Amino acid sequence: MFNFSFDKRIIYVIIAIMVLSTVAQYINNPGALFSLLVSIPGVLIAITFHEFAHGYAAYKLGDNTAKNEGRLSLNPLDHLDPIGTLMLLFAGFGWGKPVHVNPINYTRKISMEKGEAIVSVAGPLTNIVLAFVFALSYGALLKFAGIGFLASTVGKIITEMMVSTIFVNIGLGVFNLIPLPPLDGSKIILPFLPYQAKQWFQNNEQIFYILFVVIWITGIASIIIAPPIEWISTGIMSLMKMIFQL
């Protein structure tokens, strides 16, 4: 039997080693350290809205669990997972503290399975929407702010924060669409699977947890999500440039 709590302790050690080795690189590279610091607001925004969206979608479907636990909040402290936040800062993908939901409370207008899929897709979809909103804000800043402001220290910091927020949101959204437990994608695909495949998937969920840990630690996850991140980023930025004629 897969002991997830045991594996989480192993993951904590691995992450600690990764972070410590990476910190040294940032200390010796002021440019990289600056990029890390300006990414912090984007990380807080991405995780907070991602988890809030899960809770809000469940609430709209009739489940008050997230509301009762105080998770229908835009306070980042209510949603940050230490490991997931560090991963988002240092690796460009990660997760927040999972929102608890109870599918039994969902409206009977749809199946519990479809309800879970809606709640699961709400998080990544919100991240993509946020990326587009910040891309529009970034485009408006480039279009209408003066050259003097954009060249100033404050202007550079603000533009870097906007760009970082765009890409952090895309990274978080795409990463969580990987169809492996415990990520959102694993519940999003269930309504689309044939009955036998669905049963096999649910009965062997622990195997997929192991697979997730493997692709995460080995860096395969980065390879998997790199192309869709690039496609979405290119699409959003191209649309922004077209809107503002940049």
C-alpha positions as CSV (number, residue, x, y, z in Angstrom):
1,M,0.0,0.0,0.0
2,F,1.3,3.4,-0.9
3,N,2.0,5.5,2.2
4,F,1.5,9.0,1.0
5,S,2.4,10.6,4.4
6,F,5.7,8.8,4.4
7,D,6.4,9.8,0.8
8,K,5.5,13.4,1.7
9,R,8.3,13.4,4.3
10,I,10.7,12.1,1.6
11,I,9.5,14.9,-0.7
12,Y,10.1,17.5,2.0
13,V,13.7,16.4,2.2
14,I,14.2,16.4,-1.5
15,I,12.6,19.9,-1.8
16,A,14.8,21.2,1.0
17,I,17.9,20.0,-0.8
18,M,16.6,21.5,-4.1
19,V,15.9,24.8,-2.5
20,L,19.2,25.0,-0.6
21,S,21.1,24.3,-3.8
22,T,19.1,26.9,-5.7
23,V,19.4,29.6,-3.0
24,A,23.2,29.6,-3.5
25,Q,22.7,30.3,-7.2
26,Y,20.3,33.2,-6.5
27,I,22.7,34.7,-4.0
28,N,25.5,34.7,-6.6
29,N,23.2,36.0,-9.3
30,P,21.6,39.4,-8.5
31,G,19.5,39.3,-11.7
32,A,18.0,35.9,-10.8
33,L,17.4,37.0,-7.2
34,F,15.5,40.1,-8.5
35,S,13.4,37.8,-10.8
36,L,12.6,35.6,-7.8
37,L,11.6,38.5,-5.6
38,V,9.3,40.1,-8.2
39,S,7.6,36.7,-8.8
40,I,6.4,36.5,-5.2
41,P,3.2,38.6,-5.8
42,G,2.4,36.5,-8.8
43,V,2.7,33.3,-6.8
44,L,0.5,34.6,-4.0
45,I,-2.1,35.8,-6.5
46,A,-2.0,32.5,-8.6
47,I,-2.4,30.2,-5.6
48,T,-5.0,32.3,-3.8
49,F,-7.3,32.6,-6.8
50,H,-6.8,29.0,-7.8
51,E,-7.9,27.6,-4.4
52,F,-10.6,30.2,-4.0
53,A,-12.1,29.2,-7.4
54,H,-12.3,25.5,-6.3
55,G,-14.1,26.5,-3.1
56,Y,-16.4,29.0,-4.9
57,A,-17.4,26.5,-7.6
58,A,-18.2,23.9,-4.9
59,Y,-20.2,26.5,-3.1
60,K,-22.2,27.4,-6.2
61,L,-23.0,23.7,-6.7
62,G,-24.4,23.5,-3.2
63,D,-21.5,22.5,-1.0
64,N,-20.7,24.7,2.0
65,T,-17.6,22.8,3.2
66,A,-15.1,25.4,1.9
67,K,-17.2,28.3,3.2
68,N,-17.5,26.7,6.6
69,E,-13.7,26.2,6.7
70,G,-13.0,29.8,5.8
71,R,-11.6,29.0,2.4
72,L,-13.9,31.3,0.4
73,S,-11.3,33.9,1.0
74,L,-8.8,35.9,-1.0
75,N,-6.3,36.0,1.9
76,P,-3.2,34.2,0.7
77,L,-2.5,32.9,4.2
78,D,-5.7,30.8,3.9
79,H,-4.4,28.9,0.8
80,L,-0.6,28.6,0.8
81,D,1.0,25.1,1.0
82,P,4.7,25.5,2.0
83,I,6.0,22.9,-0.4
84,G,3.7,23.9,-3.3
85,T,4.6,27.5,-2.8
86,L,8.3,26.9,-2.8
87,M,7.9,24.8,-5.9
88,L,6.0,27.5,-7.7
89,L,8.8,30.0,-6.7
90,F,11.8,27.9,-7.6
91,A,10.4,25.5,-10.3
92,G,7.6,27.5,-11.9
93,F,4.9,25.0,-11.0
94,G,3.3,24.0,-7.8
95,W,0.1,23.9,-5.8
96,G,-1.8,25.4,-2.9
97,K,-3.4,23.9,0.2
98,P,-6.2,21.7,-1.1
99,V,-9.8,22.9,-0.6
100,H,-12.0,20.4,1.1
101,V,-15.3,19.7,-0.7
102,N,-18.1,17.2,-0.2
103,P,-19.6,16.0,-3.6
104,I,-22.6,14.6,-1.7
105,N,-23.8,18.1,-1.2
106,Y,-23.7,19.0,-4.9
107,T,-26.9,19.9,-6.6
108,R,-28.7,16.8,-8.1
109,K,-29.0,18.6,-11.4
110,I,-25.7,17.0,-12.3
111,S,-23.9,13.9,-11.3
112,M,-21.3,14.1,-8.4
113,E,-18.7,13.1,-10.9
114,K,-19.5,16.0,-13.2
115,G,-19.6,18.3,-10.2
116,E,-16.1,17.2,-9.2
117,A,-14.9,17.9,-12.7
118,I,-16.4,21.4,-12.7
119,V,-14.9,22.2,-9.3
120,S,-11.5,20.8,-10.4
121,V,-11.4,22.7,-13.7
122,A,-12.4,26.0,-11.9
123,G,-8.9,26.4,-10.4
124,P,-6.8,26.0,-13.6
125,L,-9.3,28.0,-15.7
126,T,-9.2,30.9,-13.2
127,N,-5.4,30.9,-13.6
128,I,-5.6,31.1,-17.3
129,V,-8.2,33.9,-17.1
130,L,-5.9,35.8,-14.6
131,A,-3.0,35.4,-17.0
132,F,-5.0,37.0,-19.7
133,V,-6.2,39.8,-17.4
134,F,-2.7,40.6,-16.4
135,A,-1.5,40.5,-20.0
136,L,-4.1,43.1,-20.8
137,S,-3.0,45.2,-17.9
138,Y,0.6,44.8,-19.1
139,G,-0.3,45.8,-22.6
140,A,-2.2,48.9,-21.4
141,L,0.9,49.9,-19.4
142,L,3.2,49.5,-22.4
143,K,0.7,51.4,-24.6
144,F,-0.2,54.3,-22.4
145,A,2.6,54.7,-19.8
146,G,5.3,57.2,-20.7
147,I,8.8,56.0,-21.7
148,G,10.1,57.8,-18.6
149,F,8.0,55.7,-16.3
150,L,8.7,52.4,-18.0
151,A,12.5,53.2,-17.8
152,S,12.3,54.1,-14.1
153,T,13.1,51.7,-11.3
154,V,9.5,51.6,-10.2
155,G,8.3,51.0,-13.8
156,K,10.7,48.2,-14.3
157,I,9.6,46.5,-11.1
158,I,5.9,46.8,-11.9
159,T,6.3,45.5,-15.5
160,E,8.5,42.6,-14.2
161,M,5.8,41.7,-11.6
162,M,3.1,41.8,-14.3
163,V,5.1,39.5,-16.6
164,S,5.9,37.1,-13.8
165,T,2.3,37.0,-12.7
166,I,1.2,36.1,-16.2
167,F,3.6,33.2,-16.5
168,V,3.2,31.9,-12.9
169,N,-0.6,31.7,-13.5
170,I,-0.1,29.8,-16.7
171,G,2.4,27.5,-15.1
172,L,0.2,26.7,-12.1
173,G,-2.9,26.2,-14.3
174,V,-1.2,23.9,-16.8
175,F,0.6,21.9,-14.2
176,N,-2.6,21.1,-12.4
177,L,-4.2,19.9,-15.6
178,I,-1.9,16.8,-15.6
179,P,-4.3,13.9,-15.3
180,L,-2.7,12.3,-12.3
181,P,-3.8,12.3,-8.6
182,P,-3.6,14.5,-6.6
183,L,-3.8,17.1,-9.4
184,D,-7.0,18.6,-10.7
185,G,-6.6,16.9,-14.1
186,S,-7.3,13.5,-12.6
187,K,-10.9,14.5,-11.7
188,I,-11.5,16.5,-14.9
189,I,-11.0,13.5,-17.2
190,L,-13.1,11.0,-15.2
191,P,-16.5,11.9,-16.8
192,F,-15.0,11.3,-20.3
193,L,-13.5,7.9,-19.6
194,P,-15.4,4.6,-20.5
195,Y,-16.8,2.9,-17.5
196,Q,-14.2,0.1,-17.3
197,A,-11.3,2.6,-17.7
198,K,-12.9,4.8,-15.0
199,Q,-13.1,1.9,-12.6
200,W,-9.5,0.9,-13.3
201,F,-8.3,4.4,-12.8
202,Q,-10.1,4.8,-9.5
203,N,-9.0,1.3,-8.2
204,N,-5.4,2.0,-9.0
205,E,-5.2,5.6,-7.8
206,Q,-2.3,4.9,-5.5
207,I,-0.2,3.8,-8.4
208,F,-0.9,7.1,-10.1
209,Y,0.2,8.9,-6.9
210,I,3.6,7.1,-7.2
211,L,3.8,8.0,-10.9
212,F,3.1,11.6,-10.0
213,V,5.9,11.7,-7.4
214,V,8.3,10.1,-10.0
215,I,7.6,12.5,-12.8
216,W,7.7,15.4,-10.4
217,I,11.1,14.5,-8.8
218,T,12.7,13.5,-12.0
219,G,11.7,16.7,-13.8
220,I,9.6,14.9,-16.4
221,A,6.6,17.0,-15.3
222,S,8.5,20.1,-16.6
223,I,9.0,18.4,-20.0
224,I,5.3,17.5,-20.1
225,I,4.0,21.0,-19.4
226,A,6.6,23.0,-21.2
227,P,4.9,22.8,-24.7
228,P,1.3,23.8,-23.5
229,I,2.8,26.6,-21.3
230,E,4.6,27.9,-24.4
231,W,1.5,27.6,-26.6
232,I,-0.8,29.4,-24.1
233,S,1.8,32.1,-23.3
234,T,2.4,32.8,-27.0
235,G,-1.3,32.9,-27.6
236,I,-2.1,35.3,-24.8
237,M,0.8,37.6,-25.5
238,S,0.0,37.7,-29.2
239,L,-3.6,38.5,-28.5
240,M,-2.6,41.3,-26.1
241,K,-0.2,42.8,-28.7
242,M,-3.0,42.6,-31.3
243,I,-5.5,44.4,-29.0
244,F,-3.1,47.2,-28.2
245,Q,-1.3,47.2,-31.6
246,L,2.1,46.8,-30.0
